[in-house]
């Protein structure tokens, strides 16, 4: 959640990096100089020229500026009547600032994306159920919360979705401040089986001997050991409880929301799926007992291209984790050695949401991490097989992201030109922040960045207008095609406020959507690597969960084609290592592809 907001209360403001981090900066200094190219100045400039698309930004694209794509707020007409509750009653307890997340997924298998919105009950037990809205396929949604068995209240944080029991329908894992929930989908009605499955989470004891539940935030389904069953990684934040709440103040007069430096961290938890609905915690034996973590988000990829899924876990005011998969369900934490732990001054930032992509479609993977106000977005790019450098300056992201506090973020190709663009969900934690930091506002507008194809991100928030000019206190963020027209829409949640459904109205390029089904028990094909060749360009995707902040986006893959008419060649490396190839997938349709069977279904997009 970030560092304290006045110099008086900043812990570690005069932090001197460890010898490890000092040596690290010396080692990568030359790489930074040669690999990153010209960067933005680290201090704000009055009117930075790079925020306007320059003539040479899109040389490889044949156009000089971003297209005028429109996003329209359709929340009301869609029928999404939701307001997030924080439980706030004047005590300013830390969890009130954090929620909540959201998910886009097809819970009933009718081919339309439904909406899950996580909520938080009151501190006195006041009821505030989350919401499940069923997509009716005509631009409207029906409240299915009660009939789906989700009309209960918890202090909810986030959600991740997958078919963990291989029965053909998606299940929900809900993280909370309290016991987490594993909501098994039984023909469209959800039943909590977390306790019997062994994934409800752990407890900790305070100095008075009281037991308190861990505060869970992000989560991801991933097969860590290659046995086909989906395992579960859960990130935890800090050891906070009402009885251990610490008084902090922003102005020396009234209480403000605390930040994580005042509290001990809490290790992530890894649960191995044993099949038959049971899990076993393997955190310590997997090498993931990391009690210094104050974790918020998790994203997955395969950095070494060895078929084993690696994980990036963001930490708030602690070094981020890069969890290298060694095989057999074992990991090595190497965030510091890889260069993603600290910023260039040797200080840990306030890592929030996270996502990973190849920005230039060149095979070089980049990790985007949202940070606190006065900390720019991190964009750690591979400068070798095991080394990363922060390329936010080269990508022209530093100035535009210096003031906002970014929680949710996601790479997505909003204009379908074949390059991954970037969207940020922004909003501060302290309602009174402007009283002491005049350039920082509590409500902050979301931001949209267009990928120019040469590794630069051009902010187009003002040009896009509409929702990107409206200040909110945003948290969760999901992207998916809610209206089955091929382009990607946006679901955004706010802290203590409504959710927003933003429909993409183009104009966009041509597109193919891919929905993969793997062999049981990994029917979702999580971990599959997909390479789409379109002319001379290759786009690489992974079927995955996680990413963003407290939120889940669909596992289907959207391949933007620009002006091309087809995917020339599609290569799929399935999670079990088998490889299949398909040729000439024409634009304009969604393809259902089953392992070992090829295309088993095709449906044209709605016009």
C-alpha positions as CSV (number, residue, x, y, z in Angstrom):
1,X,0.0,0.0,0.0
2,X,3.0,2.3,0.0
3,X,5.3,4.1,2.2
4,X,4.3,6.8,4.8
5,X,3.2,10.0,3.2
6,X,5.2,12.6,5.1
7,X,8.9,12.7,5.8
8,X,8.3,12.6,9.5
9,X,6.7,9.1,9.3
10,X,8.8,7.6,6.5
11,X,10.6,4.5,7.9
12,X,13.8,4.0,6.1
13,X,13.8,7.3,4.2
14,X,17.5,7.4,4.7
15,X,17.8,3.7,3.7
16,X,21.3,2.7,2.7
17,X,21.2,-0.3,0.3
18,X,22.8,-3.5,1.4
19,X,26.1,-4.5,0.0
20,X,24.2,-7.1,-2.1
21,X,22.1,-4.4,-3.7
22,X,25.1,-2.0,-4.1
23,X,27.1,-4.7,-5.9
24,X,24.0,-5.5,-8.0
25,X,23.7,-1.9,-9.2
26,X,27.4,-1.8,-10.1
27,X,27.0,-5.0,-12.1
28,X,24.0,-3.8,-14.1
29,X,25.1,-0.3,-14.6
30,X,26.6,-1.0,-17.9
31,X,23.6,-2.9,-19.0
32,X,21.3,-0.1,-18.0
33,X,23.4,2.3,-20.1
34,X,23.6,0.2,-23.2
35,X,20.3,-1.8,-23.1
36,X,17.8,0.8,-22.1
37,X,18.6,3.6,-24.4
38,X,17.7,7.3,-23.7
39,X,15.4,7.7,-20.7
40,X,13.2,10.3,-19.3
41,X,14.5,12.6,-16.6
42,X,13.7,11.3,-13.1
43,X,12.1,14.7,-12.0
44,X,8.8,16.0,-13.4
45,X,9.0,18.3,-16.3
46,X,6.3,21.0,-17.0
47,X,5.2,19.8,-20.4
48,X,7.0,16.7,-21.5
49,X,6.9,16.4,-25.2
50,X,7.1,12.6,-25.3
51,X,3.5,12.4,-24.1
52,X,2.5,13.3,-27.6
53,X,3.0,10.7,-30.3
54,X,6.1,11.6,-32.2
55,X,6.4,11.1,-36.0
56,X,8.9,8.3,-35.6
57,X,7.0,6.4,-32.9
58,X,5.2,4.1,-35.3
59,X,7.8,3.7,-38.1
60,X,7.3,-0.1,-38.1
61,X,3.5,0.3,-38.2
62,X,2.9,2.6,-41.1
63,X,1.1,5.2,-39.0
64,X,2.2,8.0,-36.8
65,X,-0.2,8.2,-34.0
66,X,-2.6,6.1,-31.9
67,X,-6.1,5.4,-33.3
68,X,-9.0,7.1,-31.8
69,X,-10.5,4.2,-30.0
70,X,-13.5,4.9,-27.7
71,X,-14.5,3.3,-24.4
72,X,-18.0,3.9,-23.2
73,X,-19.3,3.5,-19.6
74,X,-22.2,1.1,-20.0
75,X,-22.5,0.1,-16.3
76,X,-26.0,1.5,-15.8
77,X,-27.5,0.2,-19.0
78,X,-25.9,-3.2,-18.4
79,X,-27.7,-3.4,-15.0
80,X,-24.6,-3.6,-12.7
81,X,-25.9,-2.1,-9.5
82,X,-23.0,-2.5,-7.0
83,X,-21.2,-0.5,-4.4
84,X,-18.1,-1.7,-2.6
85,X,-18.3,-1.5,1.2
86,X,-15.2,-0.9,3.2
87,X,-16.7,-1.2,6.7
88,X,-15.3,2.3,7.5
89,X,-16.7,3.9,10.6
90,X,-14.0,6.4,11.5
91,X,-11.4,4.1,13.0
92,X,-9.3,4.2,9.8
93,X,-8.4,0.5,9.9
94,X,-5.8,-0.5,7.3
95,X,-7.9,-3.0,5.3
96,X,-10.5,-0.4,4.5
97,X,-8.3,1.1,1.9
98,X,-7.4,-2.1,0.0
99,X,-10.4,-3.7,-1.7
100,X,-11.6,-4.9,-3.8
101,X,-11.2,-7.2,-6.8
102,X,-13.3,-8.5,-9.7
103,X,-13.4,-11.3,-12.3
104,X,-14.7,-11.8,-15.8
105,X,-15.5,-15.5,-16.5
106,X,-18.2,-17.7,-17.9
107,X,-19.6,-19.4,-14.8
108,X,-22.5,-21.2,-16.6
109,X,-20.8,-22.2,-19.8
110,X,-23.1,-20.3,-22.2
111,X,-20.3,-18.6,-24.0
112,X,-20.8,-15.1,-22.5
113,X,-18.6,-13.5,-19.9
114,X,-20.2,-13.0,-16.5
115,X,-19.1,-10.5,-13.9
116,X,-18.0,-11.2,-10.3
117,X,-17.6,-8.3,-7.9
118,X,-15.9,-8.9,-4.5
119,X,-17.2,-7.0,-1.4
120,X,-16.3,-6.5,2.3
121,X,-18.7,-6.9,5.2
122,X,-18.8,-4.3,8.1
123,X,-16.6,-4.6,11.1
124,X,-19.7,-5.2,13.2
125,X,-20.9,-8.0,11.0
126,X,-23.0,-5.8,8.7
127,X,-23.9,-7.7,5.6
128,X,-22.4,-6.7,2.3
129,X,-22.5,-9.7,-0.2
130,X,-20.4,-9.6,-3.4
131,X,-22.3,-9.8,-6.7
132,X,-22.4,-12.3,-9.6
133,X,-24.0,-10.9,-12.7
134,X,-25.0,-13.3,-15.5
135,X,-24.4,-12.0,-19.0
136,X,-27.7,-12.3,-21.0
137,X,-26.0,-11.7,-24.3
138,X,-27.9,-8.6,-25.2
139,X,-25.8,-6.0,-23.4
140,X,-27.5,-6.5,-20.1
141,X,-26.8,-8.6,-17.0
142,X,-29.0,-10.4,-14.5
143,X,-28.2,-10.5,-10.8
144,X,-27.5,-14.2,-10.2
145,X,-25.9,-13.9,-6.8
146,X,-28.5,-15.6,-4.7
147,X,-29.3,-18.5,-7.0
148,X,-25.6,-19.1,-7.5
149,X,-25.1,-19.5,-3.7
150,X,-23.0,-16.4,-3.3
151,X,-25.3,-14.3,-1.2
152,X,-23.0,-14.3,1.9
153,X,-20.7,-11.7,3.5
154,X,-17.0,-11.9,4.2
155,X,-14.3,-9.3,4.3
156,X,-13.4,-10.1,0.7
157,X,-10.3,-9.0,-1.2
158,X,-9.8,-10.8,-4.5
159,X,-10.6,-13.8,-6.7
160,X,-9.0,-16.2,-9.1
161,X,-10.8,-18.7,-11.3
162,X,-10.0,-22.2,-12.7
163,X,-11.4,-25.7,-13.0
164,X,-9.3,-27.1,-10.1
165,X,-11.3,-30.4,-9.9
166,X,-11.4,-31.1,-13.7
167,X,-15.2,-31.5,-13.8
168,X,-15.6,-29.1,-16.7
169,X,-16.8,-25.9,-14.9
170,X,-14.9,-22.9,-13.4
171,X,-14.5,-22.7,-9.7
172,X,-13.7,-19.6,-7.6
173,X,-11.0,-19.0,-5.0
174,X,-11.9,-16.0,-2.9
175,X,-9.2,-14.3,-0.8
176,X,-10.2,-12.5,2.4
177,X,-9.2,-10.9,5.6
178,X,-10.1,-14.1,7.4
179,X,-10.5,-17.7,6.2
180,X,-10.3,-17.9,2.4
181,X,-13.1,-19.6,0.4
182,X,-12.8,-22.3,-2.3
183,X,-16.2,-22.1,-4.1
184,X,-16.7,-25.3,-6.0
185,X,-19.0,-24.9,-9.0
186,X,-21.8,-27.5,-8.8
187,X,-23.8,-27.0,-12.0
188,X,-23.9,-23.2,-11.6
189,X,-24.3,-23.1,-7.8
190,X,-21.2,-22.5,-5.7
191,X,-20.4,-24.4,-2.4
192,X,-17.5,-23.4,-0.1
193,X,-15.2,-26.4,0.4
194,X,-12.1,-24.6,1.5
195,X,-11.8,-26.2,4.9
196,X,-12.2,-29.8,3.7
197,X,-9.9,-29.1,0.8
198,X,-7.2,-27.6,3.1
199,X,-6.9,-24.2,1.5
200,X,-8.7,-21.9,4.0
201,X,-5.4,-20.3,5.0
202,X,-3.3,-20.1,8.1
203,X,-3.4,-18.1,11.4
204,X,-0.8,-16.2,13.3
205,X,-0.5,-15.2,17.0
206,X,0.0,-11.7,18.3
207,X,2.0,-10.8,21.4
208,X,-1.0,-11.4,23.6
209,X,-1.4,-14.9,22.3
210,X,-4.5,-14.3,20.2
211,X,-5.0,-16.2,17.0
212,X,-5.6,-14.1,13.9
213,X,-6.2,-15.2,10.3
214,X,-3.8,-14.2,7.6
215,X,-4.7,-11.4,5.3
216,X,-4.7,-12.8,1.8
217,X,-4.6,-10.7,-1.3
218,X,-3.6,-12.2,-4.7
219,X,-3.9,-15.8,-5.8
220,X,-3.2,-17.8,-8.9
221,X,-3.9,-21.4,-10.2
222,X,-0.8,-23.0,-11.6
223,X,0.6,-26.5,-12.1
224,X,3.9,-26.1,-10.3
225,X,5.0,-29.7,-10.5
226,X,3.9,-30.8,-13.9
227,X,1.5,-33.5,-12.7
228,X,-1.5,-31.9,-14.5
229,X,-3.4,-30.9,-11.4
230,X,-3.8,-27.2,-10.8
231,X,-2.0,-26.1,-7.6
232,X,-2.7,-22.8,-5.8
233,X,-0.4,-20.0,-4.8
234,X,-1.9,-17.4,-2.3
235,X,-0.2,-14.2,-1.5
236,X,-0.5,-12.6,2.0
237,X,0.0,-9.0,3.0
238,X,0.8,-8.1,6.6
239,X,0.0,-9.3,10.1
240,X,-2.8,-6.8,11.0
241,X,-5.7,-7.2,13.3
242,X,-8.1,-4.8,15.0
243,X,-6.3,-5.4,18.3
244,X,-2.8,-4.7,16.9
245,X,-3.9,-1.6,14.8
246,X,-1.2,1.1,15.1
247,X,-2.0,4.8,15.3
248,X,-0.4,6.9,12.6
249,X,-1.1,10.5,11.5
250,X,-0.6,12.4,8.3
251,X,-0.9,15.9,9.7
252,X,0.0,15.4,13.4
253,X,-3.6,16.0,14.4
254,X,-5.9,13.1,13.3
255,X,-5.4,9.5,12.5
256,X,-4.6,8.4,9.0
257,X,-4.4,5.0,7.4
258,X,-1.3,3.1,8.3
259,X,1.1,1.8,5.7
260,X,2.9,-1.6,5.8
261,X,6.2,-0.5,7.3
262,X,4.6,-0.6,10.8
263,X,3.6,-4.3,10.5
264,X,5.4,-7.7,10.1
265,X,5.1,-9.4,6.8
266,X,3.4,-12.6,6.0
267,X,4.6,-15.5,3.7
268,X,2.9,-16.6,0.6
269,X,1.3,-20.1,0.8
270,X,1.6,-22.8,-1.9
271,X,-0.9,-25.7,-1.9
272,X,-0.3,-28.8,-4.0
273,X,-3.4,-30.3,-5.6
274,X,-3.6,-34.0,-4.6
275,X,-6.7,-34.7,-6.8
276,X,-10.1,-35.7,-5.5
277,X,-10.7,-32.3,-4.1
278,X,-7.8,-32.3,-1.6
279,X,-4.7,-30.0,-1.2
280,X,-1.6,-30.1,0.9
281,X,0.4,-27.1,1.9
282,X,4.0,-27.3,0.6
283,X,5.2,-23.7,1.2
284,X,8.3,-24.6,3.1
285,X,9.4,-27.6,1.1
286,X,8.8,-25.7,-2.1
287,X,11.3,-23.0,-0.9
288,X,8.6,-20.4,-0.6
289,X,8.6,-19.7,3.2
290,X,9.2,-16.0,2.8
291,X,7.9,-14.2,6.0
292,X,9.4,-10.9,5.0
293,X,6.9,-10.7,2.1
294,X,4.1,-8.1,2.1
295,X,2.6,-9.4,-1.0
296,X,-0.1,-7.9,-3.2
297,X,-0.1,-9.4,-6.7
298,X,1.2,-12.5,-8.6
299,X,1.8,-13.0,-12.3
300,X,3.1,-16.1,-14.2
301,X,5.2,-16.8,-17.2
302,X,8.1,-19.0,-18.3
303,X,11.2,-16.8,-18.3
304,X,13.6,-19.6,-19.3
305,X,11.3,-21.2,-21.9
306,X,11.9,-24.5,-20.2
307,X,8.2,-25.5,-19.9
308,X,8.2,-24.7,-16.1
309,X,6.1,-21.8,-14.9
310,X,7.9,-19.0,-13.0
311,X,6.1,-16.5,-10.8
312,X,6.5,-12.8,-10.0
313,X,5.1,-11.7,-6.6
314,X,4.9,-8.0,-5.8
315,X,5.7,-6.7,-2.3
316,X,4.7,-3.5,-0.7
317,X,7.8,-1.7,0.7
318,X,9.7,-5.0,0.5
319,X,11.7,-6.3,-2.4
320,X,9.6,-8.0,-5.1
321,X,10.0,-11.8,-5.5
322,X,11.0,-13.6,-8.7
323,X,10.2,-17.3,-8.0
324,X,12.2,-19.4,-10.5
325,X,10.6,-22.9,-11.0
326,X,13.3,-25.5,-10.5
327,X,10.9,-28.4,-11.3
328,X,9.3,-30.9,-9.0
329,X,7.4,-28.2,-7.2
330,X,10.5,-26.4,-5.9
331,X,11.3,-22.7,-6.4
332,X,14.3,-20.4,-5.9
333,X,13.6,-16.8,-4.9
334,X,15.9,-14.6,-6.9
335,X,14.2,-11.2,-7.1
336,X,17.3,-9.3,-5.9
337,X,19.7,-11.2,-8.1
338,X,17.4,-10.7,-11.1
339,X,17.2,-6.9,-10.5
340,X,13.4,-6.6,-9.7
341,X,13.7,-6.2,-6.0
342,X,14.7,-2.6,-5.7
343,X,14.5,0.6,-7.7
344,X,17.7,2.2,-9.1
345,X,18.3,4.0,-5.7
346,X,18.3,0.7,-3.8
347,X,14.9,1.2,-2.3
348,X,11.9,-1.2,-2.4
349,X,8.9,0.4,-3.9
350,X,5.2,-0.2,-3.1
351,X,4.5,-3.1,-5.4
352,X,0.8,-3.5,-6.2
353,X,-0.6,-5.0,-9.4
354,X,1.6,-6.8,-11.9
355,X,1.5,-8.2,-15.4
356,X,4.0,-9.6,-17.9
357,X,4.3,-9.4,-21.7
358,X,6.7,-8.9,-24.6
359,X,6.2,-5.2,-25.3
360,X,7.9,-5.2,-28.7
361,X,7.0,-8.8,-29.8
362,X,10.7,-9.6,-29.8
363,X,10.7,-12.4,-27.2
364,X,12.0,-10.0,-24.5
365,X,9.7,-10.2,-21.5
366,X,8.8,-7.2,-19.4
367,X,7.3,-7.1,-15.9
368,X,5.0,-4.1,-15.2
369,X,4.4,-3.3,-11.6
370,X,2.1,-0.5,-10.2
371,X,3.6,1.6,-7.4
372,X,2.8,4.3,-4.9
373,X,2.4,8.0,-5.6
374,X,5.8,9.7,-6.3
375,X,7.0,6.3,-7.4
376,X,6.8,5.7,-11.2
377,X,5.5,2.5,-12.6
378,X,8.2,-0.2,-12.9
379,X,8.8,-1.9,-16.2
380,X,11.5,-4.5,-15.7
381,X,12.7,-5.9,-19.0
382,X,15.0,-8.9,-19.7
383,X,18.5,-7.8,-20.5
384,X,19.7,-11.4,-20.5
385,X,18.3,-14.8,-19.6
386,X,18.4,-14.0,-15.8
387,X,18.8,-10.3,-15.6
388,X,16.2,-7.5,-15.7
389,X,16.6,-3.7,-15.9
390,X,13.9,-1.1,-15.3
391,X,13.0,0.2,-18.8
392,X,10.2,2.5,-17.7
393,X,12.2,5.5,-18.8
394,X,12.9,4.1,-22.3
395,X,9.2,3.2,-22.6
396,X,8.3,6.8,-21.7
397,X,6.3,5.7,-18.7
398,X,8.0,7.5,-15.9
399,X,6.6,11.0,-16.0
400,X,3.1,10.0,-16.7
401,X,3.0,7.5,-13.8
402,X,4.9,9.5,-11.2
403,X,1.9,11.1,-9.4
404,X,-0.8,8.4,-9.6
405,X,-1.0,5.5,-7.1
406,X,-1.5,2.4,-9.3
407,X,-3.2,-0.7,-8.1
408,X,-4.7,-2.8,-11.0
409,X,-2.9,-3.0,-14.3
410,X,-3.1,-5.1,-17.4
411,X,-1.4,-5.5,-20.8
412,X,-4.0,-5.9,-23.5
413,X,-4.3,-5.1,-27.2
414,X,-7.2,-2.6,-27.1
415,X,-6.8,-1.6,-30.7
416,X,-6.0,-5.1,-32.1
417,X,-2.9,-4.0,-34.0
418,X,-0.9,-6.9,-32.7
419,X,1.0,-5.1,-29.8
420,X,0.1,-5.2,-26.1
421,X,-1.0,-1.9,-24.8
422,X,-1.3,-1.0,-21.1
423,X,-4.1,0.1,-18.8
424,X,-3.7,1.4,-15.2
425,X,-6.3,1.6,-12.4
426,X,-5.3,4.5,-10.1
427,X,-6.5,5.9,-6.7
428,X,-4.9,6.9,-3.5
429,X,-5.4,5.3,0.0
430,X,-5.7,8.5,2.1
431,X,-8.8,10.7,1.5
432,X,-6.9,13.7,3.0
433,X,-3.7,13.3,1.0
434,X,-4.2,16.6,-0.8
435,X,-4.0,18.5,2.4
436,X,-0.3,17.7,2.8
437,X,0.8,16.8,-0.8
438,X,-0.8,19.4,-3.0
439,X,0.0,17.7,-6.3
440,X,-1.6,14.4,-5.3
441,X,-5.4,13.7,-5.4
442,X,-7.3,11.0,-3.6
443,X,-9.4,10.3,-6.7
444,X,-7.3,9.7,-9.8
445,X,-8.3,8.9,-13.4
446,X,-7.4,5.6,-15.0
447,X,-4.7,5.7,-17.6
448,X,-4.4,4.1,-21.1
449,X,-1.1,3.7,-22.9
450,X,-0.8,2.8,-26.6
451,X,2.1,0.6,-27.7
452,X,3.9,2.2,-30.6
453,X,5.6,-1.1,-31.7
454,X,9.1,0.1,-31.0
455,X,9.0,-0.4,-27.2
456,X,7.5,3.0,-26.2
457,X,4.1,3.5,-24.5
458,X,2.3,6.6,-25.5
459,X,-0.3,7.9,-23.1
460,X,-3.7,8.3,-24.9
461,X,-5.9,8.8,-21.8
462,X,-6.9,12.4,-22.8
463,X,-7.3,11.5,-26.4
464,X,-9.5,8.5,-25.5
465,X,-11.5,10.6,-23.1
466,X,-14.7,9.4,-21.4
467,X,-13.8,7.1,-18.5
468,X,-10.1,8.0,-18.7
469,X,-10.9,11.6,-17.7
470,X,-13.0,10.6,-14.7
471,X,-11.1,10.6,-11.3
472,X,-12.0,7.6,-9.2
473,X,-10.5,5.5,-6.4
474,X,-9.7,2.5,-8.5
475,X,-8.5,-0.9,-7.3
476,X,-9.4,-4.0,-9.3
477,X,-9.1,-4.4,-13.1
478,X,-10.1,-7.1,-15.5
479,X,-10.2,-7.1,-19.3
480,X,-12.3,-9.4,-21.6
481,X,-14.8,-9.4,-24.5
482,X,-18.1,-8.9,-22.7
483,X,-20.2,-8.5,-25.9
484,X,-18.5,-11.1,-28.1
485,X,-17.5,-8.7,-30.8
486,X,-13.8,-9.5,-30.7
487,X,-12.4,-6.5,-29.0
488,X,-11.5,-6.2,-25.3
489,X,-13.6,-4.4,-22.8
490,X,-12.7,-3.3,-19.2
491,X,-14.2,-4.0,-15.8
492,X,-12.9,-1.6,-13.1
493,X,-13.7,-1.6,-9.3
494,X,-13.3,1.3,-6.9
495,X,-12.7,1.4,-3.1
496,X,-15.9,2.3,-1.3
497,X,-17.6,3.1,-4.7
498,X,-19.2,1.5,-7.8
499,X,-17.8,-0.8,-10.4
500,X,-17.5,0.4,-14.0
501,X,-18.0,-1.6,-17.1
502,X,-16.3,0.0,-20.1
503,X,-17.2,-1.1,-23.6
504,X,-14.7,-0.9,-26.3
505,X,-16.3,0.7,-29.4
506,X,-13.3,0.8,-31.6
507,X,-12.2,1.3,-34.3
508,X,-9.9,-1.7,-34.1
509,X,-8.0,-4.0,-36.4
510,X,-9.0,-7.6,-37.2
511,X,-8.9,-10.3,-34.6
512,X,-8.9,-14.0,-33.8
513,X,-9.9,-15.3,-30.3
514,X,-8.6,-18.7,-29.0
515,X,-10.2,-20.8,-26.3
516,X,-8.0,-23.8,-25.4
517,X,-9.1,-27.0,-23.7
518,X,-6.3,-29.2,-22.4
519,X,-6.3,-32.9,-21.4
520,X,-7.6,-33.6,-18.0
521,X,-6.9,-32.8,-15.3
522,X,-5.6,-29.4,-16.6
523,X,-8.6,-28.8,-18.8
524,X,-8.0,-25.0,-18.7
525,X,-4.6,-25.6,-20.4
526,X,-3.0,-23.2,-17.9
527,X,0.6,-22.9,-18.8
528,X,0.2,-23.5,-22.5
529,X,2.4,-21.4,-24.7
530,X,0.9,-20.1,-27.9
531,X,2.8,-18.6,-30.7
532,X,0.8,-16.8,-33.5
533,X,2.7,-15.9,-36.7
534,X,1.0,-13.1,-38.6
535,X,3.0,-12.2,-41.7
536,X,6.5,-11.4,-40.4
537,X,5.4,-10.9,-36.8
538,X,5.1,-13.3,-34.0
539,X,3.0,-12.9,-31.0
540,X,3.5,-15.1,-27.9
541,X,0.9,-15.8,-25.3
542,X,0.5,-18.0,-22.2
543,X,-2.8,-19.3,-20.9
544,X,-2.7,-18.1,-17.3
545,X,-4.4,-16.9,-14.2
546,X,-3.2,-14.1,-11.8
547,X,-2.0,-10.7,-12.9
548,X,-3.5,-7.3,-12.2
549,X,-4.6,-6.6,-8.6
550,X,-7.0,-8.9,-6.8
551,X,-8.6,-9.7,-10.1
552,X,-9.1,-12.3,-12.8
553,X,-9.3,-11.9,-16.6
554,X,-10.5,-14.7,-18.9
555,X,-8.0,-17.3,-20.0
556,X,-9.0,-17.0,-23.7
557,X,-6.4,-15.4,-25.9
558,X,-7.1,-12.4,-28.1
559,X,-4.7,-12.1,-31.1
560,X,-4.9,-8.7,-32.8
561,X,-4.1,-8.9,-36.5
562,X,-4.1,-5.3,-37.6
563,X,-4.9,-5.3,-41.3
564,X,-3.9,-8.9,-41.8
565,X,-6.7,-11.4,-42.6
566,X,-5.5,-14.5,-40.8
567,X,-3.1,-16.1,-38.4
568,X,-0.7,-17.8,-40.8
569,X,0.5,-20.4,-38.4
570,X,-0.4,-21.1,-34.8
571,X,1.8,-23.3,-32.6
572,X,0.7,-24.5,-29.2
573,X,3.0,-26.1,-26.7
574,X,0.6,-27.7,-24.3
575,X,1.3,-27.9,-20.6
576,X,2.5,-31.5,-20.9
577,X,5.1,-30.5,-23.5
578,X,3.3,-31.8,-26.6
579,X,3.3,-29.4,-29.6
580,X,0.6,-28.9,-32.2
581,X,0.4,-26.5,-35.1
582,X,-2.5,-25.1,-37.0
583,X,-2.5,-23.1,-40.3
584,X,-4.5,-20.2,-41.7
585,X,-7.0,-19.3,-39.0
586,X,-9.1,-16.6,-40.6
587,X,-10.0,-13.3,-38.8
588,X,-13.4,-12.6,-37.4
589,X,-14.0,-15.7,-35.3
590,X,-13.5,-17.4,-32.0
591,X,-11.9,-20.8,-32.2
592,X,-12.3,-23.6,-29.7
593,X,-9.1,-25.8,-29.8
594,X,-8.8,-29.1,-27.9
595,X,-5.5,-30.8,-27.3
596,X,-5.0,-33.6,-29.7
597,X,-8.1,-32.7,-31.7
598,X,-7.4,-29.3,-33.3
599,X,-10.3,-26.9,-34.0
600,X,-13.5,-28.3,-32.5
601,X,-15.6,-25.2,-32.7
602,X,-15.7,-21.9,-34.5
603,X,-18.1,-19.0,-33.9
604,X,-18.1,-15.6,-35.7
605,X,-18.0,-12.5,-33.7
606,X,-21.1,-10.4,-33.1
607,X,-21.3,-7.6,-35.5
